Amino acid sequence: NQDYLDYTLQYFQANPPQWDYIVINDNTRSPAKNSSRMASLDALESTYVTWFNKSGAVPIFLDTHAYWTTWRDMTGLEDVPTFTSYVYEGYLQYANLLASYLPERQQPRIAPIGIAF
């Protein structure tokens, strides 16, 4: 409700949270496909860069494991290993973008979960 939202916003303005790391991930298909990857890069640049700079936290991208399903359009993803490599490639681009804006102590990291499986 609006009262809770107002309270939360006021509280965090007066008491900003302190984090060492912030783990984030995207929808698994987004970093794997160029059009959605570009939208995510735009969001990282326009919104998240400022957030990370203010928080001082190190971003950790959770590289998710690819999958295969007949329920979604899997065009261009070929197979699970190829899809997995596309996802990781996308997260590398995400990390490189943030790295260009963040200080050395905040250089992004990637938790390679998808590759591990």
C-alpha positions as CSV (number, residue, x, y, z in Angstrom):
1,N,0.0,0.0,0.0
2,Q,1.0,3.6,-0.4
3,D,1.7,4.2,3.3
4,Y,4.1,1.3,3.4
5,L,5.8,2.5,0.2
6,D,6.2,6.0,1.6
7,Y,7.5,4.7,4.9
8,T,10.1,2.5,3.1
9,L,11.3,5.3,0.9
10,Q,11.7,7.7,3.8
11,Y,13.4,5.0,5.9
12,F,16.0,4.2,3.2
13,Q,16.6,7.8,2.4
14,A,17.5,8.4,6.1
15,N,19.3,5.0,6.5
16,P,20.9,4.0,3.3
17,P,21.7,0.2,3.3
18,Q,25.3,-0.8,3.2
19,W,26.2,-3.8,1.1
20,D,29.6,-5.3,0.2
21,Y,28.1,-7.3,-2.8
22,I,24.9,-7.3,-4.7
23,V,24.0,-10.4,-6.6
24,I,21.9,-9.8,-9.7
25,N,20.8,-11.8,-12.7
26,D,18.7,-11.4,-15.8
27,N,16.1,-13.6,-17.4
28,T,18.2,-16.4,-18.8
29,R,17.3,-15.7,-22.4
30,S,17.9,-11.9,-22.1
31,P,21.7,-12.0,-22.1
32,A,21.7,-14.7,-24.8
33,K,19.7,-12.7,-27.5
34,N,21.0,-9.5,-29.0
35,S,17.8,-7.5,-28.8
36,S,17.1,-8.2,-25.2
37,R,20.8,-8.0,-24.3
38,M,20.8,-4.4,-25.7
39,A,17.8,-3.5,-23.6
40,S,19.5,-4.9,-20.5
41,L,22.7,-3.0,-21.3
42,D,20.6,0.1,-21.6
43,A,19.0,-0.5,-18.2
44,L,22.4,-1.2,-16.6
45,E,23.8,2.0,-17.9
46,S,20.8,4.3,-17.3
47,T,19.8,2.9,-13.9
48,Y,22.1,0.4,-12.3
49,V,25.4,2.3,-12.7
50,T,24.2,5.1,-10.5
51,W,22.8,2.6,-8.0
52,F,26.1,0.7,-7.7
53,N,28.1,3.9,-7.5
54,K,25.9,5.1,-4.6
55,S,25.9,1.8,-2.8
56,G,29.6,1.1,-3.1
57,A,28.8,-2.6,-3.6
58,V,30.5,-5.0,-6.0
59,P,28.1,-6.3,-8.5
60,I,28.1,-10.1,-9.0
61,F,26.2,-11.4,-12.0
62,L,24.7,-14.8,-11.5
63,D,25.3,-16.5,-14.9
64,T,22.2,-18.7,-15.1
65,H,22.1,-22.2,-16.6
66,A,20.5,-22.5,-20.0
67,Y,17.5,-24.8,-20.7
68,W,15.5,-26.1,-23.5
69,T,11.7,-26.1,-23.8
70,T,9.1,-26.5,-26.5
71,W,6.9,-23.8,-24.8
72,R,9.1,-20.9,-25.8
73,D,10.6,-19.6,-29.0
74,M,14.2,-21.0,-28.8
75,T,15.1,-19.7,-32.3
76,G,18.8,-18.9,-32.6
77,L,19.8,-20.6,-29.3
78,E,20.5,-23.9,-31.1
79,D,21.1,-26.3,-28.1
80,V,21.8,-26.1,-24.3
81,P,25.6,-25.8,-24.6
82,T,25.3,-23.1,-27.2
83,F,22.6,-21.3,-25.3
84,T,24.8,-21.5,-22.2
85,S,27.7,-19.9,-24.0
86,Y,25.5,-17.1,-25.3
87,V,24.3,-16.4,-21.8
88,Y,27.8,-16.2,-20.5
89,E,28.8,-14.0,-23.4
90,G,26.0,-11.6,-22.5
91,Y,27.0,-11.5,-18.8
92,L,30.6,-10.7,-19.9
93,Q,29.2,-7.7,-21.8
94,Y,27.1,-6.7,-18.8
95,A,30.2,-6.9,-16.6
96,N,32.4,-5.0,-19.1
97,L,29.8,-2.2,-19.3
98,L,29.6,-1.7,-15.5
99,A,33.4,-2.0,-15.2
100,S,33.8,1.0,-17.5
101,Y,31.8,3.1,-15.0
102,L,32.8,1.7,-11.6
103,P,36.0,2.2,-9.6
104,E,38.6,-0.5,-9.4
105,R,37.4,-1.8,-6.0
106,Q,33.9,-2.3,-7.5
107,Q,34.8,-4.3,-10.6
108,P,32.0,-6.7,-11.4
109,R,32.3,-10.4,-11.0
110,I,30.5,-13.3,-12.7
111,A,29.4,-16.3,-10.7
112,P,29.5,-18.9,-13.6
113,I,26.7,-21.2,-12.5
114,G,25.6,-21.9,-16.0
115,I,29.0,-23.1,-17.1
116,A,29.4,-25.2,-14.0
117,F,26.4,-27.3,-15.0
